């Protein structure tokens, strides 16, 4: 069937469709069998009454104030299967509020304002006026001051796919359900050649892991069967040998410093290091299953050996397992196996339950954290319980102890010195931007993460966050932390309260200065608190003065700042601007602080640790996909990429024109970068818009386009939704005129809705800039979708995991 003609169904299909519509109608209409205004508004799920009223008025053909089944079916047929001309007429009638047959300027502005609210956009009145003017000028071709039906049709013809697919969007209750998929055998995705081909390292590791476990179990089972052991003991011993391996492997998978080092070697290309946390969780569950089988088998063995024909026929199974451990000599420490075994089972049950997502991600992180520390007792008891366990554990155990020692606060402080939060910015979207002292010799790679501990927020909690600043940037380390849990909300509230207190003190201070006190009185008040006279300032820049012991350091600033510690003590930094005058006689005052570092919040770090993004500079065509705050590793990477590009900046000796040529391969192999950022709302783009603007400016100097940005706002309605088409057309027109996106301010146009991954990946593949590697950070659900698409297009997929 042709598009637009798919409504012409068979009698059977039409009957099914009518039955579906009647069920939906009954669910919405209630007992009176009519849909009134409130029921229609609730079903349509609109944010603004304007569209609900317009749609209701157009559906209510007889102007009765209610919608009957016949009226609903007419609207259903038109909106889901109607011809483009019918949909266009309906859209025109929505915009033509007064029913005059023409759309005037005020009506169009009202429609666009409602479109903005439906798309969760916040644009100023002046921007709304500009959008209205732009769309009105484009559509009103005869300059009559109104838009006719024919003029709107001609404007929409510039978007050929829009009218064929247009509907009300949110009115999913109008649409019949899709036919149920036919039942039949389907090969699991993990067994398809496409999956295996795109996950070779992972598949080889899993196969090798299974073979090693099977070999250990088989060898142990054969050995004990050959000496006449009963079947329960054979199974228990086989599982015990597998537990020796897995009890050590689960530790190896969390040796973060060792794994970070391995990432810098060629070995990383052979191992699936990116999935080390997934494997850690999987091995944990396998340990739980093996322990259960091991325990049940030993209980069965105790029953067998206490039977009348057994070795301990004068004892009971209870005595063997609990009350008389000396009956057996099992264990590294003789007679300890059953006692330590039960303790290990209890510890394992507690650790597994408290590690499940419903505990970890439900605001009970501390429960997970403290119960997970029971691994110390787990491994201690394992060394006592299993006589062969120490063979497997000794090497990773020593490495683990060395790593833990290097992570101690005293060791870190001796290595890096004291570190402080130098600046904390709070963003309306609930993101805290921290700038932390960067100690000398603190080296990291773009996309790395570290654990931070801020005692004033939570004394014992450590949390991992990606470093959002580039390694090439000196002095500070930046992190963007979204408020999404107990600790992150505490952090935001902590600095919110701190900023509020500072503002109050600043207002109070200005109020005192504005009173009728003389300059002599003010000077006396300041000197009573302890005044330091600062040396004359230079006439070339502004400077901030800090106390450092008995020495005075100067640092350029752009504005003065007042700050207070938790006790309310204030330190004020004074700006000195170049006025072109001699400042030799001017004295600048600063409140004396014996220990200014007390005003800053101390922070401890543990890291840095590598992630999948370390492979980005080995890629030829890198696709970076960030969802929400998942963009943070790519902020660091993009900055680093552009800074590396600038190392190849050239200058013309004649005209001094500067440009950036191709980057040598020893600096980085990347030939092309596609950056895709998906956010739900407009505020979320504030995190890195400044950085992206700088990248666009820098790219203008490059000889070849190196970076393409793709921005998506999922809350915005697209052109195929009648509540969004007008606004999106206006935004397109404004972007084409000024080469500026009205949502973010970037040159890149922000697209409404979710990406069409199939279409986007096909365009990327068509560029043929080399082997494509996709780097993703964001929601696991979205990650699965992108990974499946990567398998289709044979792109290599990397996902960041903490």
C-alpha positions in Angstrom: 0.0 0.0 0.0 1.1 3.6 -0.6 1.7 5.9 2.3 -1.4 7.7 3.3 -3.6 4.9 1.9 -2.9 2.3 4.6 -6.3 3.2 6.2 -8.0 1.3 3.4 -8.1 -1.9 5.3 -10.0 -5.2 4.9 -13.4 -5.6 6.5 -11.8 -7.9 9.1 -9.1 -5.4 9.9 -11.6 -2.6 10.2 -13.8 -4.7 12.6 -10.8 -5.3 14.8 -9.9 -1.6 14.7 -13.4 -0.6 15.6 -13.5 -3.0 18.5 -10.2 -1.6 19.8 -11.5 2.0 19.5 -14.7 1.2 21.3 -12.7 -0.3 24.2 -10.5 2.8 24.4 -13.6 5.0 24.2 -15.3 3.2 27.0 -12.2 3.4 29.2 -12.1 7.2 28.7 -15.8 8.1 28.5 -17.1 6.3 31.5 -20.7 5.5 32.1 -22.2 8.4 30.1 -20.6 7.1 26.9 -19.4 10.6 26.0 -16.1 12.3 26.4 -16.3 15.7 27.9 -13.6 18.4 28.0 -11.9 17.3 31.2 -11.7 13.6 30.1 -10.3 14.7 26.7 -7.7 16.9 28.3 -6.6 14.1 30.7 -6.4 11.5 27.9 -4.4 13.8 25.6 -1.8 14.6 28.3 -1.1 18.1 27.2 0.8 20.7 29.3 -1.1 23.7 27.8 -4.9 24.0 27.5 -4.6 25.8 24.2 -4.1 22.7 22.1 -6.5 20.6 24.1 -9.2 23.2 23.6 -8.5 23.5 19.9 -8.4 19.8 19.3 -11.6 19.3 21.3 -13.4 22.0 19.4 -12.4 20.4 16.1 -13.3 16.9 17.2 -16.7 18.0 18.5 -18.2 18.3 15.0 -21.8 19.0 16.3 -20.6 21.6 18.9 -22.4 19.6 21.7 -19.6 20.1 24.2 -18.9 16.3 24.2 -17.4 13.8 21.8 -19.4 10.8 20.7 -18.1 7.5 19.4 -18.8 8.5 15.8 -16.9 11.8 16.2 -14.0 10.0 17.8 -13.8 7.5 14.9 -13.8 10.3 12.4 -10.9 12.0 14.2 -9.2 8.7 14.5 -9.4 7.9 10.8 -8.1 11.3 9.9 -5.2 11.6 12.3 -3.9 8.1 12.0 -4.7 7.2 8.3 -5.8 10.4 6.7 -4.5 12.1 3.6 -1.8 14.8 4.0 -4.3 17.4 2.8 -6.8 16.4 5.5 -4.1 16.7 8.2 -3.0 20.0 6.8 -6.6 21.4 7.0 -6.9 20.2 10.6 -3.5 21.9 11.4 -4.6 25.1 9.8 -7.8 25.1 11.7 -5.9 24.6 15.0 -3.8 27.7 14.2 -6.8 29.7 12.9 -8.2 30.4 16.4 -10.9 32.8 15.5 -12.1 30.7 12.5 -11.6 33.6 10.0 -9.9 31.4 7.4 -6.6 33.3 7.9 -3.8 33.1 10.5 -2.8 36.5 11.8 0.4 37.5 13.6 -1.1 37.3 17.1 -2.6 33.9 16.5 0.7 32.6 15.3 2.5 34.0 18.4 -0.1 32.3 20.7 0.4 29.0 18.9 4.3 29.2 19.1 4.1 30.2 22.8 2.0 27.1 23.5 4.4 25.0 21.4 7.2 26.2 23.6 5.4 25.1 26.7 4.5 21.7 25.2 8.2 21.2 24.4 9.4 22.3 27.8 11.4 25.2 26.3 12.1 28.4 28.1 12.8 31.2 25.6 12.5 34.9 26.3 9.6 37.1 25.0 12.0 38.8 22.6 13.1 35.4 21.2 9.5 34.4 20.8 8.8 37.5 18.9 11.8 36.8 16.6 10.5 33.3 16.0 7.0 34.5 15.2 8.3 37.2 12.9 10.6 34.7 11.1 7.9 32.1 10.5 5.3 34.7 9.6 7.6 36.4 7.0 8.5 33.0 5.5 4.9 31.9 5.1 3.2 35.2 4.2 4.5 35.3 0.7 2.0 37.9 -0.6 2.7 40.3 2.3 -1.0 40.5 3.1 -0.5 40.4 6.9 -2.1 37.0 7.2 -1.3 33.4 6.3 -3.7 31.6 4.1 -4.3 27.9 3.9 -2.4 27.7 0.6 0.6 29.7 2.0 0.8 27.3 5.0 0.7 24.3 2.6 3.6 25.8 0.5 5.7 26.3 3.6 5.1 22.8 4.8 5.9 21.3 1.4 9.6 22.2 2.3 9.3 19.3 4.8 8.0 16.4 2.6 7.9 13.7 5.2 6.1 15.8 7.9 2.5 15.8 6.7 2.4 12.1 5.9 3.5 11.2 9.4 1.8 14.0 11.3 -0.5 13.3 14.3 -1.3 14.6 17.7 1.6 12.6 19.1 0.6 12.2 22.7 -2.8 10.8 21.7 -1.5 7.2 21.7 -4.9 6.2 23.1 -6.3 6.8 19.6 -4.0 4.4 17.8 -4.8 0.7 17.5 -2.2 -1.7 18.9 0.3 -3.3 16.6 -0.2 -6.9 15.7 1.3 -9.3 18.1 4.6 -10.8 16.8 4.3 -14.4 15.5 5.6 -17.0 17.8 8.5 -19.0 16.7 12.1 -20.0 17.5 14.5 -17.1 17.5 18.3 -17.5 18.0 19.4 -15.7 21.2 21.3 -12.5 20.4 24.4 -13.6 22.3 24.7 -16.6 20.0 24.4 -14.7 16.7 27.5 -14.3 14.5 27.0 -10.5 14.5 27.3 -10.4 18.3 30.3 -12.7 18.4 32.1 -10.8 15.7 31.6 -7.5 17.6 32.5 -8.9 21.0 35.4 -11.2 20.2 37.5 -10.4 23.3 34.5 -10.8 25.6 33.4 -14.1 24.1 37.0 -15.5 24.2 37.3 -14.5 27.8 34.0 -16.0 28.8 34.7 -19.3 26.9 38.2 -19.5 28.5 36.7 -18.8 32.0 34.1 -21.5 31.6 36.7 -24.0 30.3 39.1 -23.3 33.2 36.2 -23.8 35.7 35.1 -27.0 34.0 38.7 -28.3 33.9 39.2 -27.6 37.6 35.9 -29.2 38.6 36.6 -32.3 36.3 40.2 -32.8 37.6 39.1 -32.5 41.2 36.1 -34.8 40.8 38.2 -37.4 39.0 40.8 -37.3 41.8 38.3 -37.8 44.6 36.3 -40.4 42.6 39.5 -42.5 42.1 40.0 -42.7 45.9 36.4 -43.9 46.5 34.7 -40.7 47.7 30.9 -40.6 47.6 29.2 -38.5 45.0 28.3 -35.7 47.5 31.9 -35.2 48.5 33.0 -35.3 44.9 30.6 -32.4 44.0 31.6 -30.5 47.1 35.3 -30.8 46.4 34.8 -29.9 42.7 32.9 -26.7 43.6 35.4 -25.9 46.3 38.2 -25.9 43.7 36.2 -23.6 41.5 35.6 -21.3 44.5 39.4 -21.1 44.9 39.7 -19.7 41.4 36.6 -17.4 41.6 37.4 -16.2 45.1 40.7 -14.8 43.7 39.4 -13.7 40.4 36.7 -11.5 41.9 39.5 -9.5 43.6 41.6 -9.3 40.4 38.7 -7.7 38.6 38.7 -4.8 41.1 42.4 -4.0 41.2 41.7 -0.6 39.7 45.3 0.7 39.7 46.6 -2.5 38.2 43.8 -2.5 35.5 44.6 1.2 34.8 48.2 0.2 34.2 47.2 -2.7 32.0 45.1 -0.3 29.8 48.3 1.5 28.9 49.9 -1.7 27.5 49.2 -3.8 24.5 47.7 -6.5 26.7 44.6 -4.3 27.0 43.8 -5.1 23.3 43.5 -8.8 24.2 41.4 -8.5 27.4 37.8 -7.2 27.8 38.9 -4.7 30.5 36.0 -2.4 29.8 33.6 -5.0 31.3 35.6 -5.7 34.5 32.8 -4.4 36.7 30.2 -6.5 34.9 32.5 -9.6 35.3 33.0 -8.7 38.9 29.3 -8.8 39.6 28.9 -12.0 37.5 31.7 -13.8 39.3 30.1 -12.7 42.6 26.8 -14.4 41.7 28.7 -17.5 40.5 30.5 -17.6 43.9 27.1 -17.5 45.5 25.8 -20.4 43.4 28.9 -22.5 43.8 28.8 -21.9 47.6 25.2 -23.0 47.8 26.0 -26.3 45.9 29.2 -26.7 47.9 27.3 -26.4 51.2 24.4 -28.6 50.2 26.9 -31.3 49.0 28.8 -31.2 52.3 25.5 -31.6 54.1 24.7 -34.6 51.9 28.1 -36.0 52.6 27.6 -35.6 56.4 24.3 -37.6 56.1 26.0 -40.3 54.1 29.0 -40.8 56.4 26.8 -40.9 59.5 24.6 -43.7 58.1 25.0 -47.2 59.7 27.5 -48.2 57.0 29.3 -44.8 57.1 32.7 -43.8 58.7 31.0 -41.9 61.5 28.1 -44.3 62.1 28.1 -43.5 65.8 27.5 -39.8 65.2 24.8 -37.7 63.7 25.0 -35.3 60.8 24.3 -32.5 63.2 27.3 -33.4 65.3 29.5 -33.5 62.2 28.4 -30.2 60.9 28.0 -28.2 64.0 28.7 -29.5 67.5 31.7 -31.7 67.1 34.0 -30.1 64.5 37.0 -32.2 65.7 35.5 -35.3 64.0 37.1 -34.1 60.7 40.5 -32.6 60.0 39.3 -30.5 57.1 40.6 -26.9 56.7 43.9 -25.1 56.5 43.6 -24.9 60.3 42.6 -28.4 61.3 38.9 -29.0 62.4 37.9 -25.5 61.2 36.3 -26.2 57.9 32.7 -26.6 59.0 32.7 -23.6 61.4 34.4 -21.3 58.9 32.1 -22.6 56.1 28.9 -21.6 57.9 30.4 -18.1 58.7 31.4 -17.7 55.1 27.8 -18.6 54.0 26.3 -16.0 56.3 28.8 -13.3 55.1 28.1 -14.2 51.5 24.3 -14.0 51.9 24.6 -10.5 53.5 27.0 -9.2 50.9 25.0 -10.5 47.9 21.7 -9.2 49.1 23.1 -5.7 50.1 24.9 -5.5 46.7 21.6 -5.9 44.7 20.3 -2.8 42.8 17.3 -2.4 45.0 19.6 -1.7 48.0 22.4 0.2 46.2 20.2 2.5 44.1 17.4 3.2 46.6 19.2 5.7 48.8 20.9 3.0 50.9 24.4 3.3 49.5 26.0 3.2 53.0 24.4 -0.2 53.6 26.0 -1.5 50.5 29.3 0.2 51.3 29.7 -1.1 54.9 28.5 -4.6 54.2 30.8 -4.8 51.2 33.7 -4.2 53.6 33.0 -7.7 54.9 35.2 -9.0 52.1 38.1 -8.7 54.6 36.5 -11.3 56.8 35.5 -13.3 53.7 39.0 -13.7 52.5 40.4 -14.2 56.0 38.0 -17.1 56.6 38.7 -18.5 53.1 42.4 -18.7 53.9 41.5 -20.7 57.1 38.8 -22.7 55.4 40.4 -23.9 52.2 43.9 -25.5 52.4 44.6 -24.7 48.7 43.0 -21.2 48.5 46.2 -19.4 49.4 47.9 -20.7 46.2 45.4 -18.7 44.2 45.2 -15.7 46.5 48.7 -14.9 47.4 49.7 -12.8 44.3 46.5 -10.8 43.9 46.3 -10.5 47.7 49.7 -8.8 47.9 48.9 -6.5 45.0 45.6 -5.6 46.7 47.3 -4.8 50.0 49.9 -2.6 48.2 47.0 -0.8 46.4 45.1 -0.2 49.6 48.2 1.2 51.3 48.8 3.6 48.4 45.2 4.8 48.8 45.4 5.7 52.5 44.8 9.3 53.3 48.2 9.7 54.9 50.0 8.3 51.9 47.9 10.4 49.5 48.5 13.5 51.5 52.2 12.8 51.6 52.2 12.3 47.9 50.0 15.2 46.8 49.8 17.5 49.8 46.5 18.9 51.1 43.8 19.4 48.5 40.8 21.7 48.6 37.6 22.6 46.7 38.8 25.8 45.1 35.4 26.7 43.6 32.0 25.3 43.6 29.3 26.4 41.1 25.7 25.3 41.5 23.7 25.0 38.3 19.9 25.3 38.1 19.7 21.8 36.7 20.9 20.3 40.0 24.6 19.9 38.9 27.5 20.8 41.1 30.6 21.9 39.3 33.7 21.4 41.6 37.1 22.7 40.9 39.7 20.9 43.0 43.3 21.7 43.6 45.5 19.8 41.1 48.6 18.7 42.9 52.0 18.5 41.1 52.7 15.3 39.3 49.0 14.3 39.3 48.8 12.8 35.8 45.7 11.4 34.1 44.2 10.7 30.7 41.1 12.2 29.2 38.0 10.5 30.4 39.6 9.1 33.6 37.7 9.1 36.8 38.6 9.3 40.5 37.0 8.7 43.9 36.5 11.7 46.1 35.8 12.0 49.8 34.6 15.3 51.3 34.5 14.8 55.1 32.3 17.8 55.7 29.7 16.2 53.5 30.1 12.5 54.6 33.2 11.5 56.5 33.5 7.9 55.3 31.9 7.9 51.9 33.9 7.7 48.7 32.2 8.2 45.3 33.5 7.9 41.7 33.1 10.8 39.3 34.6 11.5 35.9 37.1 14.2 35.5 35.6 16.8 33.1 38.7 18.9 32.6 41.5 18.1 30.1 44.9 16.8 31.4 46.5 19.7 29.6 44.8 22.2 31.9 47.0 23.1 35.0 46.1 24.2 38.5 42.7 22.5 39.0 40.7 19.4 38.3 37.0 19.8 37.4 34.1 17.5 38.0 30.4 17.9 37.2 28.2 16.0 39.7 24.5 15.6 39.1 22.3 15.4 42.2 20.9 11.9 41.8 21.4 10.3 45.3 21.8 10.9 49.0 25.5 12.0 48.8 25.2 14.1 45.7 22.1 15.8 47.1 23.9 16.5 50.3 26.8 18.0 48.3 24.5 20.3 46.4 22.7 21.4 49.6 26.0 21.9 51.5 27.2 24.4 48.9 23.8 25.9 48.4 23.7 26.7 52.1 27.3 28.0 52.0 26.6 30.3 49.1 23.4 31.6 50.8 25.3 32.4 53.9 28.0 34.2 52.0 25.4 36.3 50.1 23.8 37.3 53.4 27.2 38.3 54.9 28.0 40.2 51.7 24.7 42.1 51.9 25.2 42.8 55.6 28.7 44.1 54.9 27.5 46.4 52.1 24.7 47.6 54.4 27.2 48.6 57.1 29.4 50.4 54.6 26.4 52.3 53.3 25.6 53.7 56.8 26.7 57.1 57.9 30.1 56.1 59.3 33.1 58.0 58.1 36.1 56.6 56.3 38.1 57.0 59.5 35.6 54.9 61.5 35.6 52.2 58.8 39.3 52.1 58.8 39.4 51.8 62.5 36.9 49.0 62.4 39.0 47.1 59.9 42.2 47.7 61.7 40.7 46.4 64.9 40.1 43.1 63.1 43.7 43.0 61.9 44.7 44.8 58.6 47.3 43.8 56.1 48.5 46.6 53.8 49.0 45.2 50.3 51.8 46.3 48.0 51.0 48.6 45.1 49.2 46.8 42.3 50.5 46.8 38.7 48.6 48.8 36.1 48.3 45.9 33.7 45.8 43.5 35.3 43.5 42.8 38.2 45.0 40.7 41.0 43.7 38.7 44.0 46.0 38.5 47.0 46.2 35.4 49.2 48.0 34.8 52.4 50.5 31.9 52.3 52.1 31.7 55.7 53.9 35.1 56.0 54.2 35.5 52.3 51.9 37.2 49.9 51.0 35.6 46.5 49.2 37.5 43.7 46.8 35.9 41.3 44.9 37.5 38.4 41.1 37.7 39.0 38.1 39.2 37.3 36.0 40.0 40.4 36.2 40.2 44.2 34.7 37.5 46.4 33.7 37.1 50.0 33.8 33.6 51.5 33.1 32.2 54.9 33.9 29.0 56.7 31.5 27.0 58.8 32.1 29.2 61.8 31.1 32.3 59.9 34.6 33.9 59.6 34.9 36.0 56.5 37.8 36.6 54.1 37.3 39.3 51.5 39.4 39.5 48.3 39.6 42.9 46.7 39.9 43.6 43.0 42.4 46.2 41.7 41.7 47.4 38.2 43.9 49.3 35.7 42.6 52.9 35.7 45.7 54.3 34.0 46.7 56.1 37.2 49.7 55.7 39.5 48.6 53.4 42.3 51.7 53.7 44.4 49.9 55.7 47.1 46.9 53.4 47.3 46.5 50.9 50.1 44.3 47.9 49.5 42.9 46.3 52.6 42.3 42.6 53.2 40.8 41.0 56.2 43.5 39.1 58.0 43.3 35.3 58.0 45.9 33.3 59.7 44.9 30.2 58.0 43.0 31.0 54.8 42.8 27.4 53.8 40.3 26.8 56.6 37.8 28.7 54.5 38.1 26.1 51.8 36.7 22.6 52.0 39.2 19.9 52.2 38.9 17.0 49.9 40.6 13.6 49.5 41.0 11.8 46.2 41.7 8.3 45.1 42.8 7.8 41.6 42.9 8.4 38.7 41.5 5.3 37.1 41.2 4.5 33.4 38.1 3.7 31.5 37.1 2.6 28.1 37.6 6.1 26.7 41.4 5.6 27.0 41.2 3.8 23.6 39.8 6.9 21.9 43.2 8.2 20.7 43.8 4.9 19.0 40.5 5.3 17.0 40.3 6.7 13.5 36.7 7.7 13.6 35.4 8.3 17.1 31.7 8.6 17.9 31.1 10.0 21.4 27.6 9.5 22.8 26.7 11.2 26.1 23.2 11.0 27.7 22.6 13.8 30.3 25.5 14.1 32.8 27.1 11.1 30.9 28.7 13.8 28.8 31.4 14.5 31.5 34.1 12.2 30.2 33.6 13.6 26.7 34.1 17.1 27.9 37.6 16.2 29.0 38.2 14.3 25.8 36.9 17.0 23.4 39.0 19.6 25.2 42.1 17.4 25.0 41.5 16.7 21.3 41.2 20.4 20.4 44.3 21.3 22.4 46.2 18.6 20.6 45.0 19.9 17.3 46.2 23.4 18.2 49.7 22.0 18.7 49.8 21.8 14.9 48.7 25.5 14.4 50.4 27.2 11.5 51.0 30.9 10.8 51.5 32.6 7.4 54.7 34.7 7.6 53.2 37.2 5.2 49.7 38.0 6.4 50.0 36.3 9.9 46.8 34.3 9.1 46.6 31.2 11.4 45.2 27.8 10.6 45.3 24.3 11.9 46.6 21.6 9.6 46.3 17.8 9.9 47.5 16.3 13.2 50.5 14.0 13.1 49.6 10.3 13.9 52.0 10.2 16.8 49.9 12.9 18.5 46.6 11.1 17.8 45.2 8.9 15.1 41.7 10.4 15.1 40.6 11.7 11.7 37.0 12.5 12.6 34.9 12.9 15.7 31.1 12.8 15.9 29.8 14.1 19.2 26.2 13.2 20.1 24.6 14.7 23.3 21.1 13.7 24.4 19.3 15.7 27.1 15.8 15.7 28.3 15.3 19.5 28.8 16.9 22.8 27.9 18.5 23.4 31.2 20.7 20.3 30.9 22.6 21.9 28.0 24.0 24.6 30.3 26.7 22.2 31.6 29.0 22.4 28.7 27.6 25.0 26.2 30.6 27.3 26.8 33.0 24.5 26.0 31.2 23.5 22.9 31.0 27.1 21.7 34.8 27.3 22.0 35.2 24.1 20.1 33.1 25.5 17.3 35.2 28.6 17.1 38.4 26.7 17.1 37.2 24.4 14.4 36.6 27.4 12.1 40.4 27.7 11.9 40.9 24.1 10.8 41.6 23.2 7.2 39.2 20.3 7.3 36.0 19.8 9.3 37.1 17.6 12.2 34.2 17.7 14.6 30.5 17.2 14.0 28.0 17.8 16.8 24.6 16.3 17.1 22.4 17.7 19.9 19.0 16.2 20.8 16.4 17.3 23.3 14.0 14.5 24.1 11.3 16.6 25.7 10.9 18.8 22.6 8.1 17.8 20.2 9.2 17.2 16.6 7.8 18.3 13.3 5.5 15.3 13.0 3.5 16.4 16.1 0.9 19.1 15.6 1.9 20.6 18.9 5.5 21.1 17.8 5.6 21.6 14.1 5.2 25.4 14.1 7.9 26.0 16.6 10.3 23.6 14.9 9.8 25.3 11.6 10.4 28.7 13.2 13.6 27.4 14.8 14.8 26.0 11.5 14.2 29.4 9.8 16.1 31.3 12.5 19.0 28.9 12.4 19.3 29.2 8.6 19.3 33.0 8.9 21.8 33.5 11.7 23.6 30.1 11.9 22.7 30.0 15.6 20.5 27.6 17.5 18.0 29.4 19.6 17.9 26.7 22.3 21.7 26.4 23.1 23.3 29.3 21.3 25.5 27.0 19.3 25.9 26.8 15.6 24.7 23.2 15.7 20.9 22.9 15.5 19.3 21.1 18.4 17.0 18.3 17.1 13.8 17.5 18.9 13.0 14.1 20.2 15.3 11.0 20.3 17.9 10.2 17.7 17.0 7.9 14.8 20.0 5.7 15.4 19.7 3.7 12.2 19.7 6.9 10.1 22.5 8.5 12.1 24.8 5.5 12.1 24.2 5.0 8.3 25.4 8.6 7.8 28.4 8.0 10.0 29.3 4.8 8.1 29.0 6.7 4.8 31.7 9.2 5.8 34.3 6.4 5.4 36.9 8.2 7.7 38.3 4.9 9.0 37.3 2.3 11.5 34.5 3.6 13.6 34.6 3.2 17.4 31.6 4.2 19.5 32.2 5.5 23.1 29.0 5.7 25.3 28.3 7.0 28.8 24.8 7.1 30.0 21.7 5.0 30.8 22.2 1.2 30.6 18.9 0.9 28.7 20.1 3.3 26.0 23.5 1.6 26.0 21.8 -1.7 25.0 20.1 0.0 22.1 23.3 1.6 20.9 25.3 -1.6 21.3 22.8 -3.5 19.1 23.0 -0.8 16.5 26.8 -1.0 16.6 26.6 -4.7 16.0 24.5 -4.0 12.9 27.0 -1.5 11.5 30.1 -3.4 12.7 31.2 -0.5 14.9 33.3 -1.3 17.9 31.4 -0.4 21.1 32.9 0.9 24.4 30.8 1.7 27.4 32.0 3.5 30.5 31.2 1.6 33.8 32.0 2.5 37.4 
